[in-house]
Amino acid sequence: MFVVNVFAPIDAAFNKLPSGTLDNLLKPENRLLFITVLTYHVIGGREYTSTRLLVTKPPFNLTTLEGNTTSITLSGNNLKINDAIIIIADVLATNGIIHVLDTVLLPPSRQQDADQQTIYLCIMVIS
């Protein structure tokens, strides 16, 4: 059985995205982009419980199904993946683990796109 670790953002995490980002991701013509963002939230191969993540001694990187790496860090008592805090850890599933996040993870190229969209929106407001 293929084991997966899903890092699932809470609903409120989507409100942190730049305006229009989620709507754009859900458009039929952006299906591949949606899949890219979705698979950036999944790490396969072995179970990564919070205990295993801590025993591995953060900081370290893990590769997502999307192909880019994520950074696992410890900030105070908070276990983080990139800039997202794991707010609920170790929800057991049939074929893996679910960790609930406070922030949507964006692959590096998509993060740059989101940042550029934010800058563009700011320029529009200032103009």
Summary of the structure (lengths in Angstrom):
residues: 127
radius of gyration: 15.5
end to end distance: 54.9
largest distance: 54.9
contacts: 334
relative contact order: 0.23
helix: 38%
strand: 31%
